[in-house]
Amino acid sequence: MRIALRIALAASAALLTLGVAQAQEKTLRIGTEGAYPPFNNLTSDGKLVGFDIDIAQALCDQMKVKCTFVAQDWDGIIPALQAGKFDAIVASMSITPERKEKVDFSHKYYNTPSALAVPKDSTLKGVTKEDLAGKTIGVATTTTHFNYASKTYTDSTVKGYPSSPEEQADLANGRLDAIEDDIVVLQQWLDSPDGACCKILGQPSPQPVDIFGPGAGIAVRKGETDLVNKLNEAIDAIRANGKYKEINDKYFKFDVYGAES
């Protein structure tokens, strides 16, 4: 009887241990673009790197789950999430009312402003609608920057691109008068040999919250409230324990989180 009881207890303990191990081995599949350095970028050997990737990994570590990453073209990233290709998007996606109709968001994990860049020999003096009248502006489509440019620069030609590198190349090659993007993305490009052609013209002011939203958040499928809550707790935790600052300082000389909200 005692032997049978011991066997039963041992089996129960083994099952419990297995259950804990399986829980700890839960995998969270992260979708990202891979064409938006320094936030996310796909290296020549197929590795995803950048601020978004490091933050996602830190959040997974905090939640005690395993992370896997999936590179996805920006234009199809929300449909791919909805189709179950991955569980969350960590790709510098601005939280906007339009997107909130399709996905649920964590609270922000960073917030940086928009800016415009032009060739160094440009005669443009400002970033208003009047300043850019008659000019051609390159912007990545399905972004808040594209929405802003299309709404604001109605006397200009706003040309859409699949991602930032394409618009940058056309500005460098003289096919555009200006491009609009996140100021950090623009500045990193301008600091590289490819961006030696160009300069920051200025930042649109004000930066309308109804277009740009409160910052970049992590998108999940509608109704996945438990995952949103866990992500929010993990964001708060890495902000508090210094991990966020460690990652921030690896890429930037200032706090990209922005004002507390």
C-alpha positions in Angstrom: 0.0 0.0 0.0 2.8 2.4 1.0 4.7 1.5 -2.2 1.7 2.1 -4.3 1.1 5.5 -2.6 4.8 6.5 -3.1 4.6 5.6 -6.8 1.4 7.6 -7.2 2.9 10.6 -5.4 6.1 10.3 -7.5 4.0 10.2 -10.7 2.0 13.3 -9.6 5.2 15.2 -8.8 6.6 14.2 -12.2 3.5 15.5 -14.0 3.5 18.7 -12.0 7.2 19.3 -12.9 6.4 18.5 -16.5 3.5 21.0 -16.4 5.7 23.7 -14.9 8.4 23.1 -17.5 5.9 23.2 -20.3 4.5 26.5 -19.0 8.0 27.9 -18.8 8.6 26.8 -22.4 5.6 28.6 -23.8 6.6 30.4 -27.0 5.5 33.9 -28.0 5.8 34.5 -31.7 6.8 38.1 -32.5 6.2 39.7 -35.8 8.4 42.6 -36.9 9.3 44.3 -40.2 13.1 44.0 -40.4 13.5 47.2 -42.6 13.3 50.0 -40.0 16.8 50.5 -38.4 17.7 51.2 -35.7 14.4 49.8 -34.4 14.3 46.6 -36.4 16.5 45.4 -39.3 17.3 42.1 -41.1 21.0 41.6 -41.5 22.7 40.1 -44.5 22.9 36.7 -42.8 19.2 36.8 -42.0 19.3 37.8 -38.4 16.8 40.3 -36.9 18.4 43.0 -34.8 17.5 46.4 -33.3 15.8 48.2 -30.4 12.4 46.5 -31.1 14.0 43.0 -31.1 15.9 43.6 -27.8 12.8 45.1 -26.1 10.7 42.1 -27.2 13.3 39.7 -25.9 13.5 41.5 -22.6 9.7 41.4 -22.3 9.7 37.7 -23.0 12.4 37.1 -20.4 10.3 39.1 -17.9 7.2 37.1 -18.7 9.3 33.9 -18.6 8.3 32.8 -22.1 10.4 31.9 -25.1 10.5 34.4 -28.0 10.7 33.5 -31.7 10.7 36.2 -34.4 9.1 36.4 -37.8 10.0 39.0 -40.4 7.0 40.3 -42.2 6.5 43.1 -44.8 4.9 46.2 -43.2 1.9 46.4 -45.6 0.8 42.9 -44.5 1.8 42.8 -40.9 -1.7 43.4 -39.3 -3.4 40.8 -41.6 -0.6 38.3 -40.8 -1.2 38.9 -37.0 -5.0 38.4 -37.6 -4.3 35.2 -39.5 -2.3 33.7 -36.7 1.2 33.9 -38.3 2.4 35.3 -35.0 1.0 36.4 -31.6 2.2 40.0 -31.3 3.7 42.8 -33.4 6.8 44.6 -32.0 7.6 46.8 -35.0 7.5 50.4 -33.9 3.7 50.5 -34.7 2.1 53.7 -33.6 -1.1 53.3 -31.5 -3.9 55.0 -33.6 -7.7 54.9 -33.5 -7.7 53.3 -37.0 -5.4 50.5 -35.9 -7.3 50.0 -32.6 -10.3 49.0 -34.7 -8.3 46.0 -36.0 -6.0 45.1 -33.1 -5.5 45.6 -29.4 -2.4 47.4 -28.1 -0.2 47.4 -25.0 0.6 50.8 -23.7 3.5 52.6 -25.4 7.0 51.3 -25.2 8.5 54.4 -26.8 7.5 57.7 -28.5 9.7 59.7 -30.8 8.7 62.6 -33.1 8.3 62.8 -36.9 10.7 64.9 -39.0 11.5 65.8 -42.6 14.9 65.3 -44.4 16.0 67.0 -47.6 19.2 67.2 -49.7 21.9 69.4 -48.2 21.7 71.8 -51.1 17.9 72.1 -50.8 16.5 75.6 -50.8 13.5 74.6 -48.6 13.3 76.7 -45.4 10.5 75.1 -43.4 8.1 72.2 -43.1 4.8 73.9 -43.5 2.2 73.1 -46.2 3.2 76.4 -47.9 7.0 75.6 -47.7 6.5 72.3 -49.4 3.9 73.3 -52.0 4.7 71.8 -55.4 7.3 69.5 -54.0 7.4 65.7 -54.0 7.6 64.0 -50.6 8.5 60.4 -50.1 6.9 58.5 -47.2 6.4 54.8 -46.3 2.8 53.8 -46.8 0.4 52.5 -44.1 2.3 54.6 -41.6 1.3 57.5 -39.4 3.9 59.6 -41.3 2.1 58.8 -44.6 -1.3 59.7 -43.0 0.1 63.0 -41.8 1.8 63.9 -45.1 -1.3 63.1 -47.1 -3.5 65.2 -44.9 -1.1 68.1 -44.5 0.8 68.5 -47.7 -2.2 68.7 -50.1 -0.4 71.1 -52.4 2.5 68.6 -52.7 2.9 65.2 -54.4 3.1 62.6 -51.6 4.7 59.4 -53.0 4.4 56.2 -51.1 7.1 53.6 -50.6 7.1 50.0 -49.1 9.6 51.0 -46.4 12.1 53.6 -45.3 15.2 52.4 -47.3 13.4 52.9 -50.6 12.4 56.5 -49.9 15.9 57.3 -48.5 17.5 56.0 -51.7 15.2 58.1 -53.9 16.0 61.2 -51.9 19.7 60.5 -52.2 19.4 60.0 -55.9 17.5 63.3 -56.5 14.1 61.8 -57.3 12.4 63.4 -54.2 12.5 66.9 -52.7 11.9 65.6 -49.1 11.1 62.5 -47.1 9.1 62.2 -43.8 9.9 59.6 -41.1 10.7 59.1 -37.5 13.5 61.4 -36.5 15.6 58.6 -35.0 15.4 56.6 -38.2 16.3 59.6 -40.3 19.2 60.6 -38.1 20.7 57.2 -38.1 20.5 57.2 -41.9 22.0 60.7 -42.1 24.9 59.6 -39.9 25.7 56.8 -42.3 27.6 57.1 -45.6 24.4 56.5 -47.6 22.8 59.5 -45.9 25.7 61.9 -46.3 23.7 63.7 -49.1 21.1 65.0 -46.8 20.0 66.8 -43.6 17.1 67.2 -41.2 14.9 70.1 -42.4 12.7 70.2 -39.3 9.9 68.6 -37.3 6.2 69.2 -38.0 4.7 71.1 -35.1 2.4 70.3 -33.4 2.6 66.5 -33.8 -1.2 65.7 -33.9 -2.1 63.0 -31.4 -5.1 62.0 -33.6 -2.6 61.0 -36.4 0.6 60.0 -34.6 -1.1 58.6 -31.5 0.5 58.3 -28.0 3.5 56.3 -29.2 4.5 52.9 -30.4 2.8 49.9 -28.8 2.7 46.2 -29.1 -0.2 44.9 -31.2 -2.1 41.7 -30.5 -5.3 40.1 -31.8 -8.6 41.7 -30.7 -9.8 40.4 -27.4 -6.5 39.0 -26.1 -6.7 41.1 -22.9 -4.7 38.7 -20.8 -1.7 39.0 -23.1 -2.1 42.8 -23.2 -2.0 42.9 -19.4 1.0 40.7 -19.2 2.9 42.9 -21.8 1.9 46.1 -19.9 3.2 44.6 -16.6 6.4 43.5 -18.4 7.0 47.0 -19.9 6.5 48.6 -16.5 8.9 46.0 -14.9 11.8 46.6 -17.4 11.3 50.3 -17.1 11.6 50.0 -13.3 14.5 47.4 -13.1 16.9 49.2 -15.5 16.7 46.8 -18.4 14.9 49.3 -20.6 17.6 51.9 -20.0 20.3 49.4 -20.8 18.7 48.6 -24.2 17.9 52.3 -24.8 21.5 53.4 -24.1 22.7 50.7 -26.6 21.0 52.5 -29.4 20.3 56.1 -28.4 21.8 59.1 -26.5 18.4 60.1 -25.0 15.3 58.4 -23.5 13.2 57.3 -26.5 10.3 56.5 -24.1 9.3 60.1 -24.1 7.2 61.8 -21.5 5.5 59.7 -18.9 1.9 59.0 -19.7 
